[in-house]
Amino acid sequence: MNPGRISLWWDTLPAELTAPLGVPLQSNITVDVAIVGAGYTGLWTAYYLHKADPTLRIAIIESEVAGFGASGRNGGWASALFPVGLDAMARSKGREAAIAMKRAMFKTVDDIGAVAAHEGWDIDWAKGGTIVAARTPLQWENAQREVADSAAWGFGPDLVLLDAEQTSQRVNATDTLGATFTPHCAAINPAKLVRSLAYTVRDRGAHIYEGTRALAIDPGQVHTSGGTVSAQFVVRATEGYTKDLAGQKRELAPVYSLMLATEPLSASIWDEIGLSRRETFSDGRHLIIYGQRTVDDRIAFGGRGAPYFFGSKISARQDRNRAVHAELWRVLIDLFPILGPSRVTHTWGGPLGVPRDWWASCGLDRHTGLAWSGGYVGDGVGTSHLGGQTLADLITEHASPITELPWVDHQSPKWEPEPLRWLGTNVGLRVMTRADAVEDRTGRPSRLGTIFSRQIGG
């Protein structure tokens, strides 16, 4: 088995997208905007800042290489998913605000595709939508309820119900009773997107300082391993790696999501499985799974289930977990038994950023000049694009509808100190794992699973 260096996506990058983008910072510098993190959030922010004002001096600080984190490792879903549900958002911010947020997420998917087409980026884009299969009677009931609820919010065409036959025509998974389908998702190669975006940003004048670790953020300054960056505005775009900044260990919890990829599959296997439009796919279980058909006819498949590590520890050794990857393979074979003889060629993983209340947020404190976007809870491909657009508008004081969205300036509470953080996150993982087992056995909703889902924004 070839585990890959960072992910399948990195192993399939063309040579022109693998050259270094910058050198480490080696002195103190002054710019207009300093961005910490060269992933989607930081790079989209720089892209839209330059579009608004090409004269801005922009420095991007990256401890590894552009796209090293979740931006180059994720499932490749450019989706309209947002971690907080409509009902929870409406309770906090009002019904119209929740509707506006949902429509902005729909739009951001198409905006990513439009930018890629305009810039000439080859990111393996295929807007085939998302199918979430219902594979138990309880999941089918939940699917019907979800579609009815979506229609009551005015999103009838945006989430539709498929019966068993309609579902099998799109994806032929075992035990399927039906599914929900939304058109608002595209399958992509996420590393191709982040690296193409990085080269474009650099070529338009932003300086990317790779191999430079940000140590702390203060108003007007980023303290790094190679010098101090002074700027009017400082953007925190560090997502799951936020804990590495001094004093910010409790802002976001780094929770691992792991993935695997098969070898390229034969036409006969794909005739059996489907996904002819490269639809992204999942099912109705509590513990999230996600998959796509890649442009070279593999299945890239992932899910949650890896433990949270004490003290928010992140290391390359945690990118792979033999037991979790084995369980992912078991689940994939259960969905598509025809894959049994196929080889797994890549396994990988990485941390995503989880805020205490599950609310992704972005904002700018104009008094201090400190800005941020993050806490995407695994829904970052689309949300980070919206975050970059929003931060650019906030920094340049461009009034727009997106700067009024309900996630702007939202303040999540801090995570508890250890060991409470470790206990809480891992208990939550066990609850959701057990909820699936209980529901499979009894055919009834798991009470603990339901309670926990409500606590995390359902």
C-alpha positions in Angstrom: 0.0 0.0 0.0 1.3 3.4 -0.9 0.0 5.7 1.8 0.8 9.0 -0.1 2.7 11.9 1.3 -0.2 14.1 2.4 -3.2 12.8 0.6 -4.4 11.2 -2.7 -5.1 14.8 -3.9 -1.4 15.8 -3.4 -0.2 12.6 -5.2 -2.3 13.5 -8.2 -1.1 17.1 -8.6 0.5 18.0 -11.9 4.1 19.0 -11.6 3.4 22.7 -12.2 1.4 22.9 -9.0 4.0 21.4 -6.7 6.8 23.9 -7.0 7.5 26.1 -3.8 5.4 29.2 -3.6 7.6 31.2 -1.3 10.6 31.3 1.0 10.6 31.6 4.8 10.4 35.1 6.3 13.8 36.3 7.5 13.2 39.8 8.7 10.7 42.2 10.1 8.3 43.5 7.5 5.4 46.0 7.2 2.3 45.3 5.0 -1.3 46.4 4.8 -2.8 43.0 5.6 -1.1 40.0 7.3 -2.8 36.6 6.9 -1.9 33.7 9.0 -2.6 30.4 7.2 -2.2 29.6 3.4 -5.2 27.4 3.1 -8.6 28.2 1.5 -9.6 30.9 4.0 -6.4 32.9 3.9 -5.9 32.5 0.1 -9.6 33.4 -0.8 -9.2 36.4 1.5 -6.1 37.5 -0.4 -7.7 36.8 -3.7 -10.7 39.0 -3.0 -8.7 41.7 -1.3 -6.5 42.0 -4.4 -9.6 42.1 -6.6 -11.0 45.0 -4.5 -7.7 46.9 -4.3 -4.7 45.7 -6.3 -2.4 48.1 -4.5 -2.8 46.4 -1.1 0.4 44.9 0.3 -0.5 41.4 1.5 1.7 38.9 3.4 0.6 35.3 4.0 2.3 33.3 6.8 2.3 29.5 6.4 4.2 27.1 8.8 4.4 24.4 6.1 3.4 24.8 2.5 0.3 26.4 1.0 -2.5 23.8 1.2 -0.8 21.6 3.7 -3.8 21.4 6.1 -7.4 20.5 5.6 -7.5 22.4 2.2 -5.4 19.8 0.6 -6.8 16.7 2.5 -10.5 17.0 2.6 -13.2 15.0 0.9 -13.5 17.3 -2.1 -17.0 18.4 -1.5 -17.6 22.0 -2.6 -20.9 22.0 -0.8 -23.5 24.4 0.6 -23.4 22.6 4.0 -23.1 24.8 7.1 -22.6 23.2 10.5 -25.5 25.0 12.2 -29.0 23.9 11.2 -31.7 26.3 10.0 -33.9 25.9 13.2 -30.9 26.5 15.5 -29.8 29.6 13.5 -33.4 31.0 13.4 -33.7 30.6 17.2 -30.5 32.6 17.6 -30.6 35.1 14.7 -34.1 35.1 13.3 -35.8 33.3 10.4 -34.8 35.7 7.6 -31.2 35.6 8.7 -31.2 31.8 8.5 -32.7 31.8 5.1 -30.2 34.4 3.9 -27.3 32.2 5.2 -28.6 29.2 3.4 -29.0 31.0 0.1 -25.5 32.5 0.5 -24.1 28.9 0.9 -25.9 27.9 -2.3 -24.4 30.8 -4.2 -20.9 30.2 -2.9 -20.8 26.7 -4.5 -21.5 28.2 -8.0 -19.1 31.1 -7.3 -16.2 28.7 -6.7 -16.9 27.0 -10.0 -17.2 30.4 -11.8 -13.9 31.6 -10.4 -12.2 28.3 -11.4 -13.6 28.6 -15.0 -12.6 32.3 -15.2 -9.1 31.7 -14.0 -8.6 28.6 -16.1 -8.0 26.3 -13.1 -8.4 22.6 -13.7 -9.8 21.4 -10.4 -11.7 18.3 -11.6 -15.0 20.2 -11.1 -18.2 18.1 -11.5 -21.4 19.6 -10.0 -23.3 16.3 -9.6 -25.0 17.2 -6.3 -25.1 15.0 -3.1 -27.1 11.9 -2.5 -27.7 10.9 1.2 -29.0 7.3 1.2 -31.5 6.1 3.7 -30.6 2.5 4.5 -32.9 1.7 7.4 -36.6 2.5 8.1 -35.6 5.1 10.6 -33.2 6.8 8.2 -36.0 6.8 5.6 -38.4 8.5 8.1 -35.7 11.1 8.9 -35.1 11.7 5.2 -38.8 12.3 4.5 -38.9 14.6 7.5 -35.9 16.5 6.4 -37.3 17.1 2.9 -40.6 18.3 4.3 -38.9 20.6 6.7 -36.7 22.0 3.8 -39.9 22.7 1.8 -41.5 24.5 4.7 -38.5 26.8 4.8 -39.0 27.6 1.1 -36.2 25.4 -0.2 -38.4 22.8 -1.9 -36.3 22.4 -5.2 -33.1 22.5 -3.2 -33.6 19.1 -1.4 -35.8 16.4 -3.0 -36.7 12.9 -2.0 -35.8 10.0 -4.2 -37.5 6.6 -3.9 -35.5 3.3 -3.9 -35.5 3.0 -7.7 -34.6 6.6 -8.4 -31.8 6.3 -5.9 -30.4 3.1 -7.4 -30.3 4.8 -10.8 -27.8 7.3 -9.3 -26.0 5.2 -6.7 -26.5 1.5 -6.2 -25.7 1.0 -2.5 -27.0 -1.9 -0.5 -30.2 -1.9 1.6 -31.3 1.5 0.1 -34.9 2.5 0.8 -34.5 5.9 -0.8 -32.5 9.1 -0.5 -32.4 12.8 -0.4 -30.7 14.7 -3.2 -29.5 18.3 -3.4 -27.9 19.8 -6.5 -25.8 22.2 -4.4 -22.5 20.3 -4.3 -19.6 19.7 -6.7 -16.9 17.1 -6.5 -13.4 18.6 -6.9 -9.8 17.8 -6.3 -9.2 20.0 -3.3 -5.4 20.2 -3.6 -5.7 21.3 -7.2 -8.0 24.1 -6.0 -5.8 25.3 -3.1 -2.6 25.2 -5.1 -4.1 26.9 -8.2 -5.5 29.6 -5.9 -2.2 30.0 -4.2 -0.2 30.5 -7.4 -2.8 33.0 -8.6 -2.6 35.0 -5.4 1.2 35.0 -5.5 1.4 36.0 -9.1 -0.8 39.0 -8.4 1.5 40.3 -5.8 0.8 38.7 -2.4 3.9 37.4 -0.7 3.5 33.8 0.7 6.1 33.0 3.4 6.1 29.2 3.5 8.1 27.4 6.3 7.3 30.3 8.7 5.6 29.5 11.9 3.3 32.1 13.4 3.8 32.2 17.1 1.3 34.8 18.3 -1.2 37.3 17.0 -1.5 40.8 18.5 -3.3 43.9 17.2 -1.2 45.2 14.4 1.4 42.4 14.6 2.1 38.7 13.8 5.1 37.3 15.7 6.7 34.5 13.7 9.7 32.3 13.7 11.4 34.5 11.1 10.5 38.0 12.2 7.5 40.3 13.0 4.9 41.2 10.5 3.3 44.6 11.2 0.0 45.3 9.5 -3.2 47.4 9.9 -5.2 44.2 9.6 -4.3 40.7 10.8 -6.4 37.7 9.6 -6.4 34.5 11.5 -7.1 31.7 9.0 -5.6 28.7 10.9 -8.7 26.5 11.4 -7.7 23.2 13.1 -4.2 24.6 13.8 -5.4 27.6 15.7 -4.3 26.0 19.0 -0.6 26.6 17.9 -1.0 30.4 18.4 -0.2 31.7 21.9 -3.3 32.1 24.0 -5.7 30.5 21.5 -5.6 26.8 22.5 -9.3 26.8 23.6 -10.7 28.7 20.5 -11.1 25.6 18.3 -10.7 21.9 19.0 -8.7 20.0 16.3 -10.8 16.9 15.6 -9.5 14.4 13.1 -11.3 13.1 10.0 -9.7 10.3 8.1 -9.9 9.1 4.4 -8.9 6.3 2.1 -8.9 5.9 -1.7 -9.2 2.9 -3.9 -7.3 2.1 -7.0 -8.9 3.3 -10.2 -11.9 1.0 -10.8 -13.0 -0.7 -13.9 -16.0 0.3 -16.1 -17.9 -2.8 -15.0 -17.6 -1.9 -11.4 -18.8 1.6 -12.1 -21.7 0.2 -14.1 -22.7 -1.6 -10.9 -22.1 1.4 -8.5 -23.3 4.3 -10.6 -22.3 7.9 -9.7 -22.1 8.6 -13.4 -22.4 12.4 -12.8 -19.7 12.1 -10.0 -22.4 12.7 -7.4 -21.0 13.0 -3.8 -22.6 10.5 -1.5 -23.3 9.7 2.2 -26.0 8.0 4.2 -28.2 8.8 7.1 -26.1 7.5 10.0 -25.1 9.8 12.9 -21.3 9.3 12.6 -20.6 11.2 9.3 -19.3 9.4 6.2 -18.6 11.1 2.8 -17.4 9.9 -0.6 -16.9 10.9 -4.2 -16.0 9.3 -7.5 -12.7 10.9 -8.5 -11.9 12.1 -12.0 -9.6 9.0 -12.5 -12.4 6.6 -11.3 -11.4 5.9 -7.8 -13.6 6.2 -4.7 -12.3 8.7 -2.2 -14.1 7.9 1.1 -13.9 9.3 4.6 -15.5 9.7 7.9 -15.3 10.8 11.5 -14.4 8.3 14.2 -10.8 9.2 15.1 -10.4 10.2 18.7 -9.6 13.7 19.9 -6.1 13.8 21.4 -5.4 15.2 24.8 -4.2 18.8 24.8 -5.4 19.3 21.2 -2.3 17.4 20.1 -1.6 17.4 16.3 1.1 15.3 14.7 1.7 13.5 11.4 1.4 10.2 13.2 -2.3 10.9 13.9 -3.0 11.3 10.1 -3.4 7.5 10.0 -5.2 5.2 12.4 -5.2 1.6 11.4 -8.4 0.8 13.3 -10.4 3.7 11.9 -9.2 3.2 8.3 -10.1 -0.5 8.6 -13.6 0.5 9.8 -13.9 3.0 6.9 -13.1 0.2 4.5 -15.6 -2.1 6.2 -18.3 0.6 5.8 -17.4 1.2 2.1 -17.6 -2.6 1.4 -21.0 -2.7 3.2 -22.2 0.0 0.9 -20.7 -1.5 -2.3 -19.8 -5.2 -1.9 -18.4 -5.3 -5.4 -15.4 -3.4 -4.1 -14.2 -6.4 -2.0 -11.3 -7.4 -4.2 -10.2 -3.8 -4.9 -7.1 -2.3 -3.4 -6.8 0.7 -1.1 -3.9 2.8 -2.5 -4.0 5.8 -0.1 -4.9 6.5 3.5 -4.6 9.9 5.1 -6.3 12.3 7.5 -6.0 15.6 9.2 -7.5 17.9 11.8 -10.5 20.1 11.2 -11.5 23.0 13.5 -14.5 22.7 15.8 -15.9 25.6 17.9 -17.5 24.9 21.2 -21.0 25.7 19.9 -20.5 24.2 16.4 -21.0 27.7 14.9 -18.6 28.6 12.0 -17.9 32.3 12.1 -16.0 35.1 10.5 -15.6 38.8 11.5 -13.4 41.8 12.0 -12.8 43.9 15.1 -12.1 47.2 13.4 -10.8 48.7 16.7 -8.0 46.1 16.9 -7.7 45.2 13.2 -8.0 41.5 14.1 -10.1 39.4 11.7 -10.9 35.7 11.5 -12.8 33.0 9.7 -13.1 29.4 10.7 -14.7 26.7 12.8 -16.1 25.0 9.7 -16.5 21.5 11.4 -15.6 19.8 8.1 -17.8 21.9 5.8 -14.9 24.2 4.9 -14.6 24.1 1.1 -17.6 26.2 0.4 -17.7 28.1 3.7 -14.1 29.2 3.5 -14.8 30.8 0.1 -17.7 32.8 1.6 -15.4 33.6 4.5 -12.7 35.0 2.3 -15.2 37.1 0.3 -16.7 38.4 3.6 -13.4 39.3 5.2 -12.3 41.2 2.0 -15.5 43.2 2.1 -15.1 43.9 5.8 -11.5 45.0 5.5 -12.1 47.3 2.5 -15.3 48.6 4.1 -17.4 47.5 1.1 -21.0 47.2 2.3 -22.6 44.0 0.9 -25.3 41.6 1.8 -22.8 38.9 2.9 -21.3 41.2 5.6 -24.8 41.1 7.2 -25.1 37.3 7.3 -25.7 35.8 10.8 -22.3 34.1 11.1 -20.5 37.4 10.8 -19.1 38.5 14.2 -20.6 35.5 16.0 -18.5 34.7 19.1 -18.3 31.1 20.1 -17.5 30.3 23.8 -14.1 28.8 24.5 -13.6 25.1 25.0 -13.2 23.8 28.5 -9.6 23.3 29.8 -8.2 19.8 29.9 -9.1 17.2 30.9 -12.7 18.3 30.4 -12.1 19.1 26.7 -10.7 15.6 26.1 -13.5 13.9 28.1 -16.3 15.9 26.4 -15.2 15.5 22.8 -14.5 11.7 23.1 -17.7 11.1 25.0 -19.5 12.8 22.2 -17.8 10.5 19.7 -18.8 7.5 21.6 -22.4 8.7 21.9 -22.7 9.2 18.1 -21.1 5.8 17.4 -23.4 4.0 19.9 -26.4 5.9 18.6 -25.9 4.3 15.2 -25.6 0.8 16.7 -28.7 1.3 18.9 -30.8 2.5 16.0 -29.7 -0.3 13.8 -30.6 -2.8 16.5 -33.9 -1.3 17.8 -35.2 0.6 14.8 -36.0 3.5 17.1 -34.2 6.9 17.5 -31.4 7.0 20.0 -32.3 9.4 22.8 -28.7 10.3 23.5 -27.9 10.7 19.8 -30.9 13.1 19.5 -29.9 15.1 22.5 -26.3 15.4 21.4 -27.3 16.4 17.8 -29.3 19.3 19.3 -26.3 20.4 21.3 -24.1 20.6 18.2 -26.4 22.7 16.1 -29.0 20.3 14.7 
